[in-house]
Amino acid sequence: MIKPEIFRKDIENSLEFIPTFEVDTADTSRLDIQLEPCTIRYQFERYEDQMDVFILIDKKKYGVGQIVECEDPKYVYQFLPTRRYKGAKKLRAQIEVWGKFIEKHCQPILQGDFSFIEAYEAKKQENDLLVQEILKMSRSNPIAKKFWSGNPEWKRDLKRSKK
């Protein structure tokens, strides 16, 4: 089982651009960074070398990946170098990438500007509809293959196929 507290220093170092924050390690599968207006949650998969990162505002979770995607649809490619690693080394590489995303794309949110929520919700709704279409396709469909392999170009291809 992965223990988030062993990555505490890595996470703190990746967020050194934030002047002050509190760290909560009370849960066995996550590490929370407490800020005045919101919380950054590093959610670790219990038995895999994977994690997701969320920003919590009034107990509602917003995926940092989806926030970044609103500005940079190809953000996922920045995780490709982390695939060559396994275990703790992979997680440390991912923590570094997440820290860069948060610094580049989430600064206003961390300071209490939640104006991103409308665009986020619209993008999430659009993505949910596209995923529903993918789930109806055969896995041998070229667009579905891109989706299942993690290639973000599936969205572009699916939208083009509907024209």
CORURTA-V107394 format. One record per backbone hydrogen bond with DSSP energy under -0.5 kcal/mol. CO is the residue of the C=O (numbers start at 1). NH is the residue of the N-H. If there is no record, write none. Layout:
# CORURTA-V107394
CO&NH ; CO&NH
This chain:
# CORURTA-V107394
2&4 ; 3&6 ; 4&7 ; 5&8 ; 7&11 ; 8&12 ; 9&13 ; 10&14 ; 11&15 ; 12&15 ; 13&16 ; 15&18 ; 17&19 ; 22&34 ; 23&25 ; 24&32 ; 29&44 ; 31&42 ; 32&24 ; 32&34 ; 33&35 ; 33&40 ; 34&22 ; 38&35 ; 39&41 ; 39&56 ; 40&33 ; 40&42 ; 41&43 ; 41&54 ; 42&31 ; 42&44 ; 43&52 ; 46&2 ; 48&50 ; 50&45 ; 52&43 ; 53&64 ; 53&65 ; 54&41 ; 54&56 ; 55&57 ; 55&62 ; 56&39 ; 57&60 ; 60&57 ; 62&55 ; 63&67 ; 64&68 ; 65&69 ; 66&70 ; 67&71 ; 68&71 ; 68&72 ; 72&75 ; 74&77 ; 75&78 ; 76&79 ; 77&80 ; 79&82 ; 79&83 ; 80&83 ; 81&84 ; 82&85 ; 86&89 ; 86&90 ; 87&91 ; 88&92 ; 89&93 ; 90&94 ; 91&95 ; 92&96 ; 93&97 ; 94&98 ; 95&99 ; 96&100 ; 97&101 ; 98&102 ; 99&103 ; 100&104 ; 101&105 ; 101&106 ; 102&106 ; 106&110 ; 107&111 ; 108&113 ; 109&112 ; 112&114 ; 114&117 ; 115&118 ; 116&120 ; 117&121 ; 118&122 ; 119&123 ; 120&124 ; 121&125 ; 122&126 ; 123&127 ; 124&128 ; 125&129 ; 126&130 ; 127&131 ; 128&132 ; 129&133 ; 130&134 ; 131&135 ; 132&136 ; 133&136 ; 133&137 ; 134&137 ; 138&141 ; 141&145 ; 142&146 ; 143&147 ; 144&148 ; 145&149 ; 146&150 ; 146&151 ; 147&150 ; 150&152 ; 151&154 ; 152&155 ; 152&156 ; 153&157 ; 154&158 ; 155&159 ; 156&160 ; 157&161 ; 158&162 ; 159&162 ; 160&163
